[in-house]
Amino acid sequence: MGSIASPREYRQSSSLRYPGRAGTRHSRLEQNAKRGFDIVFSLLVLVFIAPVLVAIAFLVKLDSEGPVLYVSERIGQGGKRFRFFKFRTMVREADSLRGSLLHLNQRQGRHLFKLTNDPRVTRLGRFLRRHSLDELPQFFSVLTGNMSVVGPRPCLASEYACYTKEQRRRVEAVPGITGLWQVEARTNPSADTYFALDVHYIEHWSFWLDMKILAKTVGVVIKGTGE
């Protein structure tokens, strides 16, 4: 099944019923095909955007004090921890300021934290986030196997600790740079929709579903709907 489901399907009740069967597994051939695509696609992208990466790195350093890259520990497939990289879009002390901003969280539940006008975001950071350019270094993580081009977004360890057993199904898949939630419900504050779309992706994965998500991602990046 490769069709993209609308998030409206998951708003009917607070007790979600996920489509498909639990514990879906894919064949070794399918897994190898996805991994092969990840490697080839990421290599091509990195070669093509190499000058862009250099330019962004220079601008980040010029725009504000701090390192070029933001590095944090995230949860990968099976609960495995890995180092996660992005271009830095916030002030250096952003993580230490997070606690003082939790009461302003615009997402529902403890699992997601997002502010439309986060005061920690730098001037350049707002532009990079709007067009998802801060995510570009993650193509290196795809090459190392910690991430995939398409999949559920990797969460923080603190968020993972709050997950229910059902919500932890998100980590059955290799985390991705883009995913179903990013292209279908990126601005939706509902945590239920967030988890439902990720589990839907896991249970209904196909190569063509990945291609549809990638095609939609291009539109999302061009429109600049990131926060």
DOVO-753910 format. One line per 5 residues: number of its first residue (from 0); for each residue x negated, y negated, z of N, C-alpha, C. Coordinates in nm, 2 decimals. Example, Ala and Ser with C-alpha at 12.3 -4.5 7.8 and 13.67 -1.06 7.14 Angstrom:
0	-1.32,0.57,0.78,-1.23,0.45,0.78,-1.32,0.33,0.78; -1.28,0.22,0.71,-1.37,0.11,0.71,-1.29,0.00,0.79
This chain:
0	-0.08,0.12,0.00,0.00,0.00,0.00,-0.09,-0.12,0.00; -0.08,-0.21,-0.10,-0.17,-0.32,-0.11,-0.11,-0.46,-0.10; 0.03,-0.46,-0.08,0.09,-0.59,-0.08,0.06,-0.66,0.05; 0.06,-0.80,0.04,0.04,-0.88,0.16,0.17,-0.91,0.22; 0.18,-0.88,0.35,0.30,-0.90,0.43,0.31,-1.04,0.48
5	0.43,-1.09,0.48,0.46,-1.22,0.54,0.46,-1.22,0.69; 0.40,-1.32,0.76,0.40,-1.32,0.90,0.54,-1.33,0.96; 0.64,-1.37,0.88,0.77,-1.38,0.93,0.82,-1.24,0.97; 0.77,-1.13,0.91,0.81,-1.00,0.95,0.78,-0.97,1.09; 0.69,-1.04,1.15,0.64,-1.01,1.29,0.69,-1.10,1.39
10	0.79,-1.19,1.36,0.84,-1.28,1.46,0.97,-1.25,1.51; 1.02,-1.13,1.48,1.16,-1.09,1.51,1.18,-1.06,1.66; 1.07,-1.02,1.72,1.08,-0.99,1.87,0.94,-1.00,1.93; 0.94,-1.02,2.06,0.81,-1.03,2.13,0.75,-0.89,2.14; 0.83,-0.79,2.13,0.78,-0.65,2.13,0.76,-0.60,1.99
15	0.64,-0.62,1.94,0.61,-0.59,1.79,0.61,-0.44,1.76; 0.66,-0.42,1.64,0.66,-0.28,1.59,0.57,-0.28,1.46; 0.45,-0.23,1.47,0.36,-0.23,1.36,0.40,-0.13,1.25; 0.39,-0.18,1.13,0.42,-0.08,1.02,0.31,0.02,1.00; 0.34,0.13,0.94,0.24,0.24,0.92,0.23,0.33,1.04
20	0.13,0.42,1.03,0.12,0.52,1.14,-0.01,0.48,1.22; 0.00,0.51,1.34,-0.11,0.47,1.43,-0.24,0.56,1.40; -0.35,0.49,1.42,-0.48,0.57,1.40,-0.51,0.60,1.26; -0.47,0.51,1.17,-0.50,0.54,1.02,-0.65,0.55,1.00; -0.69,0.65,0.92,-0.83,0.67,0.89,-0.85,0.68,0.74
25	-0.96,0.62,0.69,-0.98,0.63,0.55,-1.09,0.72,0.51; -1.09,0.77,0.39,-1.19,0.87,0.35,-1.33,0.81,0.35; -1.43,0.90,0.35,-1.57,0.85,0.34,-1.59,0.78,0.21; -1.53,0.82,0.10,-1.54,0.76,-0.03,-1.49,0.61,-0.02; -1.37,0.60,0.04,-1.32,0.46,0.05,-1.41,0.37,0.14
30	-1.46,0.43,0.25,-1.55,0.35,0.33,-1.68,0.31,0.26; -1.73,0.40,0.18,-1.85,0.37,0.11,-1.83,0.27,0.00; -1.71,0.28,-0.07,-1.67,0.18,-0.17,-1.66,0.04,-0.11; -1.60,0.03,0.00,-1.59,-0.10,0.07,-1.72,-0.16,0.11; -1.81,-0.07,0.16,-1.94,-0.11,0.20,-2.03,-0.15,0.08
35	-2.01,-0.08,-0.03,-2.08,-0.11,-0.15,-2.04,-0.25,-0.21; -1.91,-0.27,-0.20,-1.86,-0.40,-0.25,-1.92,-0.51,-0.16; -1.92,-0.49,-0.03,-1.97,-0.59,0.07,-2.11,-0.63,0.03; -2.19,-0.53,0.01,-2.34,-0.56,-0.02,-2.36,-0.63,-0.15; -2.29,-0.59,-0.26,-2.31,-0.65,-0.39,-2.25,-0.79,-0.39
40	-2.13,-0.81,-0.33,-2.07,-0.94,-0.33,-2.15,-1.04,-0.25; -2.19,-0.99,-0.13,-2.27,-1.08,-0.04,-2.40,-1.13,-0.10; -2.47,-1.03,-0.17,-2.60,-1.07,-0.23,-2.57,-1.17,-0.34; -2.47,-1.15,-0.42,-2.44,-1.25,-0.53,-2.40,-1.39,-0.47; -2.32,-1.39,-0.37,-2.28,-1.51,-0.31,-2.40,-1.59,-0.25
45	-2.49,-1.51,-0.18,-2.60,-1.58,-0.12,-2.70,-1.63,-0.22; -2.72,-1.56,-0.33,-2.81,-1.61,-0.43,-2.75,-1.74,-0.50; -2.62,-1.74,-0.52,-2.55,-1.85,-0.58,-2.55,-1.97,-0.49; -2.52,-1.95,-0.36,-2.51,-2.07,-0.27,-2.63,-2.11,-0.19; -2.75,-2.05,-0.23,-2.87,-2.07,-0.15,-2.90,-2.22,-0.14
50	-2.89,-2.30,-0.25,-2.91,-2.45,-0.24,-2.81,-2.52,-0.14; -2.69,-2.46,-0.14,-2.58,-2.52,-0.05,-2.62,-2.49,0.09; -2.67,-2.37,0.12,-2.71,-2.34,0.26,-2.82,-2.43,0.31; -2.92,-2.46,0.22,-3.03,-2.55,0.26,-2.97,-2.69,0.28; -2.89,-2.74,0.20,-2.83,-2.87,0.21,-2.75,-2.89,0.34
55	-2.67,-2.79,0.37,-2.59,-2.79,0.49,-2.67,-2.79,0.61; -2.78,-2.70,0.61,-2.87,-2.70,0.73,-2.93,-2.83,0.75; -2.98,-2.90,0.65,-3.04,-3.03,0.66,-2.94,-3.13,0.71; -2.81,-3.13,0.67,-2.71,-3.23,0.71,-2.67,-3.20,0.86; -2.66,-3.08,0.90,-2.63,-3.04,1.04,-2.74,-3.10,1.13
60	-2.86,-3.08,1.09,-2.97,-3.14,1.18,-2.97,-3.29,1.18; -2.94,-3.35,1.07,-2.93,-3.49,1.06,-2.81,-3.55,1.13; -2.70,-3.48,1.14,-2.58,-3.53,1.19,-2.57,-3.54,1.34; -2.63,-3.44,1.41,-2.62,-3.44,1.56,-2.74,-3.36,1.62; -2.76,-3.39,1.74,-2.87,-3.32,1.82,-2.83,-3.17,1.84
65	-2.93,-3.08,1.82,-2.90,-2.94,1.85,-2.95,-2.85,1.73; -2.94,-2.72,1.75,-2.98,-2.63,1.65,-2.89,-2.63,1.52; -2.94,-2.58,1.41,-2.87,-2.57,1.29,-2.76,-2.47,1.30; -2.79,-2.36,1.36,-2.70,-2.24,1.37,-2.64,-2.23,1.51; -2.51,-2.20,1.52,-2.45,-2.16,1.65,-2.45,-2.01,1.65
70	-2.50,-1.96,1.76,-2.52,-1.81,1.78,-2.44,-1.77,1.90; -2.35,-1.67,1.89,-2.28,-1.62,2.00,-2.26,-1.47,2.00; -2.23,-1.41,2.11,-2.21,-1.27,2.11,-2.06,-1.24,2.08; -2.04,-1.15,1.98,-1.90,-1.12,1.94,-1.88,-0.96,1.95; -1.75,-0.93,1.95,-1.72,-0.78,1.95,-1.69,-0.73,1.81
75	-1.77,-0.63,1.77,-1.75,-0.57,1.64,-1.67,-0.44,1.65; -1.69,-0.36,1.54,-1.61,-0.23,1.53,-1.64,-0.14,1.65; -1.54,-0.09,1.70,-1.55,0.01,1.82,-1.59,-0.06,1.95; -1.58,-0.19,1.95,-1.62,-0.26,2.08,-1.77,-0.29,2.09; -1.84,-0.26,1.98,-1.99,-0.29,1.98,-2.01,-0.44,1.97
80	-2.11,-0.49,2.05,-2.14,-0.63,2.05,-2.25,-0.66,1.95; -2.24,-0.78,1.89,-2.34,-0.82,1.79,-2.36,-0.97,1.79; -2.47,-1.02,1.74,-2.49,-1.16,1.73,-2.42,-1.22,1.61; -2.35,-1.32,1.64,-2.26,-1.39,1.54,-2.31,-1.53,1.50; -2.32,-1.56,1.37,-2.39,-1.68,1.33,-2.29,-1.77,1.25
85	-2.30,-1.90,1.28,-2.22,-2.00,1.20,-2.31,-2.12,1.20; -2.28,-2.21,1.10,-2.34,-2.34,1.11,-2.28,-2.41,1.23; -2.36,-2.48,1.30,-2.31,-2.55,1.42,-2.22,-2.67,1.38; -2.10,-2.67,1.43,-2.00,-2.78,1.40,-1.96,-2.85,1.53; -2.02,-2.82,1.64,-1.99,-2.89,1.77,-2.11,-2.94,1.83
90	-2.09,-3.02,1.93,-2.20,-3.08,2.01,-2.27,-2.96,2.08; -2.40,-2.99,2.12,-2.48,-2.88,2.18,-2.42,-2.82,2.30; -2.35,-2.90,2.39,-2.30,-2.84,2.51,-2.15,-2.80,2.50; -2.11,-2.76,2.38,-1.97,-2.73,2.35,-1.92,-2.61,2.44; -2.00,-2.51,2.46,-1.95,-2.39,2.53,-1.93,-2.43,2.68
95	-2.01,-2.51,2.74,-2.00,-2.55,2.88,-1.88,-2.64,2.90; -1.83,-2.71,2.79,-1.72,-2.80,2.80,-1.58,-2.72,2.78; -1.59,-2.60,2.73,-1.47,-2.53,2.69,-1.37,-2.51,2.81; -1.42,-2.48,2.92,-1.33,-2.46,3.04,-1.25,-2.58,3.07; -1.30,-2.70,3.05,-1.23,-2.83,3.08,-1.12,-2.86,2.98
100	-1.12,-2.78,2.87,-1.02,-2.81,2.76,-0.92,-2.70,2.75; -0.93,-2.60,2.83,-0.84,-2.48,2.82,-0.69,-2.52,2.83; -0.66,-2.62,2.92,-0.52,-2.67,2.94,-0.46,-2.74,2.82; -0.55,-2.77,2.72,-0.50,-2.83,2.60,-0.48,-2.73,2.48; -0.51,-2.61,2.51,-0.50,-2.50,2.41,-0.37,-2.51,2.33
105	-0.38,-2.50,2.20,-0.26,-2.51,2.11,-0.22,-2.37,2.06; -0.29,-2.27,2.10,-0.25,-2.13,2.06,-0.18,-2.07,2.18; -0.10,-1.97,2.15,-0.02,-1.90,2.25,-0.10,-1.78,2.30; -0.10,-1.77,2.44,-0.17,-1.66,2.50,-0.31,-1.69,2.53; -0.37,-1.60,2.61,-0.51,-1.62,2.65,-0.61,-1.57,2.54
110	-0.57,-1.51,2.44,-0.66,-1.45,2.34,-0.71,-1.54,2.24; -0.65,-1.66,2.22,-0.69,-1.75,2.12,-0.70,-1.89,2.18; -0.80,-1.96,2.13,-0.82,-2.10,2.18,-0.85,-2.19,2.06; -0.77,-2.29,2.04,-0.79,-2.38,1.93,-0.73,-2.52,1.96; -0.80,-2.62,1.92,-0.75,-2.76,1.93,-0.76,-2.82,1.80
115	-0.65,-2.89,1.75,-0.65,-2.95,1.62,-0.76,-3.06,1.62; -0.77,-3.14,1.72,-0.86,-3.25,1.73,-0.96,-3.23,1.84; -1.03,-3.12,1.83,-1.13,-3.08,1.94,-1.24,-3.19,1.95; -1.25,-3.25,2.07,-1.35,-3.36,2.09,-1.49,-3.31,2.08; -1.51,-3.18,2.08,-1.65,-3.13,2.08,-1.70,-3.12,1.93
120	-1.61,-3.13,1.83,-1.65,-3.11,1.69,-1.72,-3.24,1.64; -1.83,-3.22,1.57,-1.90,-3.34,1.52,-1.84,-3.39,1.39; -1.88,-3.50,1.34,-1.83,-3.56,1.22,-1.84,-3.47,1.10; -1.97,-3.42,1.08,-1.99,-3.32,0.97,-1.92,-3.19,1.00; -1.91,-3.15,1.13,-1.84,-3.03,1.16,-1.70,-3.02,1.12
125	-1.63,-3.13,1.12,-1.49,-3.14,1.08,-1.47,-3.10,0.93; -1.57,-3.16,0.85,-1.56,-3.13,0.71,-1.60,-2.98,0.68; -1.70,-2.93,0.75,-1.74,-2.79,0.73,-1.63,-2.69,0.77; -1.56,-2.72,0.88,-1.46,-2.64,0.93,-1.34,-2.64,0.83; -1.31,-2.76,0.79,-1.19,-2.78,0.70,-1.20,-2.69,0.58
130	-1.32,-2.67,0.52,-1.34,-2.59,0.40,-1.41,-2.46,0.43; -1.42,-2.42,0.56,-1.48,-2.29,0.60,-1.63,-2.28,0.56; -1.70,-2.39,0.54,-1.84,-2.38,0.50,-1.93,-2.34,0.62; -1.88,-2.36,0.74,-1.96,-2.32,0.85,-1.97,-2.17,0.86; -1.88,-2.09,0.79,-1.89,-1.95,0.80,-1.99,-1.88,0.70
135	-2.05,-1.96,0.62,-2.13,-1.90,0.51,-2.25,-1.82,0.56; -2.31,-1.85,0.68,-2.42,-1.76,0.72,-2.38,-1.62,0.76; -2.25,-1.60,0.77,-2.20,-1.47,0.81,-2.22,-1.36,0.69; -2.25,-1.41,0.57,-2.28,-1.32,0.46,-2.40,-1.24,0.49; -2.50,-1.30,0.57,-2.61,-1.22,0.62,-2.57,-1.11,0.71
140	-2.47,-1.14,0.80,-2.42,-1.03,0.89,-2.35,-0.92,0.81; -2.29,-0.95,0.70,-2.23,-0.85,0.61,-2.34,-0.76,0.56; -2.46,-0.81,0.52,-2.57,-0.73,0.47,-2.62,-0.64,0.57; -2.62,-0.68,0.70,-2.68,-0.60,0.81,-2.57,-0.49,0.85; -2.45,-0.51,0.81,-2.35,-0.41,0.85,-2.26,-0.44,0.97
145	-2.29,-0.56,1.03,-2.22,-0.60,1.15,-2.08,-0.65,1.11; -2.07,-0.70,0.99,-1.94,-0.76,0.94,-1.91,-0.71,0.80; -1.79,-0.73,0.76,-1.75,-0.71,0.62,-1.70,-0.84,0.56; -1.68,-0.84,0.43,-1.63,-0.96,0.37,-1.49,-0.99,0.41; -1.41,-0.88,0.42,-1.27,-0.89,0.46,-1.24,-0.80,0.58
150	-1.18,-0.85,0.68,-1.14,-0.78,0.80,-1.10,-0.87,0.91; -1.05,-0.82,1.02,-1.01,-0.90,1.13,-1.13,-0.98,1.18; -1.10,-1.11,1.22,-1.21,-1.19,1.27,-1.27,-1.14,1.40; -1.40,-1.14,1.42,-1.46,-1.09,1.55,-1.42,-1.18,1.66; -1.39,-1.12,1.78,-1.35,-1.20,1.89,-1.47,-1.21,2.00
155	-1.45,-1.30,2.09,-1.54,-1.32,2.20,-1.52,-1.20,2.30; -1.63,-1.17,2.38,-1.61,-1.06,2.48,-1.51,-1.10,2.58; -1.50,-1.23,2.61,-1.40,-1.27,2.72,-1.26,-1.26,2.67; -1.24,-1.27,2.53,-1.11,-1.25,2.48,-1.07,-1.10,2.47; -1.17,-1.02,2.43,-1.16,-0.88,2.42,-1.12,-0.82,2.56
160	-1.17,-0.87,2.66,-1.15,-0.82,2.80,-1.00,-0.84,2.83; -0.93,-0.93,2.77,-0.79,-0.96,2.80,-0.69,-0.88,2.71; -0.75,-0.81,2.61,-0.66,-0.73,2.52,-0.59,-0.62,2.59; -0.47,-0.59,2.54,-0.40,-0.47,2.58,-0.45,-0.35,2.50; -0.41,-0.23,2.53,-0.46,-0.11,2.45,-0.42,-0.13,2.31
165	-0.30,-0.17,2.28,-0.25,-0.19,2.14,-0.33,-0.30,2.07; -0.36,-0.41,2.14,-0.43,-0.52,2.08,-0.57,-0.48,2.04; -0.63,-0.38,2.12,-0.77,-0.34,2.09,-0.78,-0.26,1.96; -0.67,-0.23,1.90,-0.67,-0.17,1.77,-0.74,-0.25,1.67; -0.75,-0.39,1.69,-0.82,-0.48,1.60,-0.96,-0.43,1.57
170	-1.03,-0.37,1.67,-1.17,-0.34,1.66,-1.19,-0.20,1.59; -1.08,-0.14,1.54,-1.10,-0.02,1.47,-1.17,-0.05,1.33; -1.16,-0.17,1.29,-1.22,-0.21,1.16,-1.34,-0.29,1.18; -1.43,-0.29,1.08,-1.54,-0.38,1.08,-1.49,-0.53,1.07; -1.53,-0.62,1.16,-1.48,-0.76,1.15,-1.52,-0.82,1.02
175	-1.44,-0.92,0.97,-1.46,-0.98,0.84,-1.48,-1.13,0.85; -1.53,-1.19,0.74,-1.55,-1.33,0.72,-1.41,-1.39,0.70; -1.33,-1.33,0.62,-1.19,-1.37,0.60,-1.10,-1.25,0.62; -0.97,-1.28,0.63,-0.88,-1.17,0.66,-0.73,-1.21,0.63; -0.64,-1.11,0.66,-0.50,-1.14,0.63,-0.45,-1.25,0.71
180	-0.49,-1.26,0.84,-0.44,-1.37,0.92,-0.49,-1.51,0.87; -0.61,-1.52,0.82,-0.66,-1.64,0.77,-0.59,-1.70,0.65; -0.54,-1.61,0.57,-0.47,-1.65,0.44,-0.32,-1.66,0.46; -0.26,-1.60,0.56,-0.12,-1.59,0.57,-0.07,-1.68,0.69; -0.14,-1.69,0.79,-0.09,-1.76,0.91,-0.19,-1.83,0.99
185	-0.29,-1.89,0.92,-0.40,-1.96,0.99,-0.36,-2.07,1.09; -0.26,-2.14,1.06,-0.21,-2.25,1.15,-0.10,-2.20,1.24; -0.06,-2.08,1.23,0.05,-2.03,1.32,-0.01,-2.01,1.46; 0.05,-2.07,1.56,0.00,-2.06,1.70,0.03,-1.92,1.77; 0.11,-1.84,1.71,0.15,-1.71,1.77,0.04,-1.61,1.78
190	0.01,-1.56,1.90,-0.08,-1.45,1.92,-0.02,-1.32,1.87; 0.11,-1.31,1.88,0.17,-1.19,1.83,0.15,-1.17,1.68; 0.17,-1.28,1.61,0.15,-1.28,1.46,0.00,-1.24,1.43; -0.09,-1.30,1.50,-0.23,-1.28,1.49,-0.27,-1.13,1.50; -0.22,-1.07,1.60,-0.25,-0.93,1.62,-0.18,-0.84,1.52
195	-0.05,-0.87,1.49,0.03,-0.79,1.40,-0.03,-0.79,1.26; -0.08,-0.90,1.21,-0.13,-0.91,1.08,-0.27,-0.83,1.07; -0.35,-0.84,1.18,-0.47,-0.76,1.18,-0.45,-0.61,1.18; -0.35,-0.57,1.26,-0.32,-0.42,1.27,-0.26,-0.38,1.13; -0.17,-0.46,1.08,-0.11,-0.43,0.95,-0.22,-0.41,0.84
200	-0.33,-0.50,0.85,-0.44,-0.48,0.75,-0.51,-0.35,0.77; -0.53,-0.31,0.89,-0.60,-0.19,0.92,-0.52,-0.07,0.87; -0.39,-0.07,0.89,-0.31,0.05,0.86,-0.27,0.05,0.71; -0.28,-0.06,0.64,-0.25,-0.07,0.50,-0.36,-0.10,0.41; -0.49,-0.09,0.46,-0.60,-0.13,0.38,-0.61,-0.06,0.25
205	-0.65,-0.13,0.14,-0.68,-0.08,0.01,-0.78,-0.18,-0.05; -0.85,-0.13,-0.15,-0.94,-0.22,-0.22,-0.87,-0.34,-0.28; -0.75,-0.31,-0.33,-0.67,-0.42,-0.40,-0.62,-0.52,-0.29; -0.59,-0.47,-0.17,-0.55,-0.57,-0.07,-0.66,-0.66,-0.04; -0.79,-0.61,-0.03,-0.90,-0.69,-0.01,-0.92,-0.80,-0.12
210	-0.89,-0.75,-0.24,-0.91,-0.85,-0.36,-0.80,-0.96,-0.35; -0.68,-0.92,-0.31,-0.57,-1.02,-0.30,-0.61,-1.12,-0.19; -0.66,-1.07,-0.08,-0.70,-1.16,0.03,-0.81,-1.25,-0.01; -0.91,-1.20,-0.08,-1.02,-1.28,-0.13,-0.97,-1.39,-0.23; -0.88,-1.36,-0.31,-0.82,-1.45,-0.41,-0.75,-1.56,-0.33
215	-0.68,-1.53,-0.23,-0.60,-1.63,-0.15,-0.70,-1.71,-0.07; -0.81,-1.65,-0.03,-0.91,-1.73,0.05,-0.97,-1.84,-0.03; -0.99,-1.82,-0.16,-1.04,-1.93,-0.25,-0.95,-2.05,-0.24; -0.82,-2.02,-0.25,-0.72,-2.13,-0.24,-0.72,-2.20,-0.10; -0.73,-2.12,0.00,-0.74,-2.18,0.14,-0.86,-2.27,0.16
220	-0.97,-2.23,0.10,-1.10,-2.30,0.12,-1.09,-2.43,0.04; -1.03,-2.43,-0.08,-1.02,-2.55,-0.17,-0.92,-2.65,-0.10; -0.81,-2.60,-0.05,-0.71,-2.68,0.01,-0.76,-2.75,0.14; -0.86,-2.68,0.21,-0.91,-2.74,0.33,-0.82,-2.73,0.44; -0.77,-2.61,0.47,-0.67,-2.60,0.58,-0.73,-2.55,0.71
225	-0.87,-2.54,0.72,-0.93,-2.50,0.84,-0.93,-2.61,0.95; -0.96,-2.57,1.07,-0.96,-2.66,1.18,-1.09,-2.65,1.26
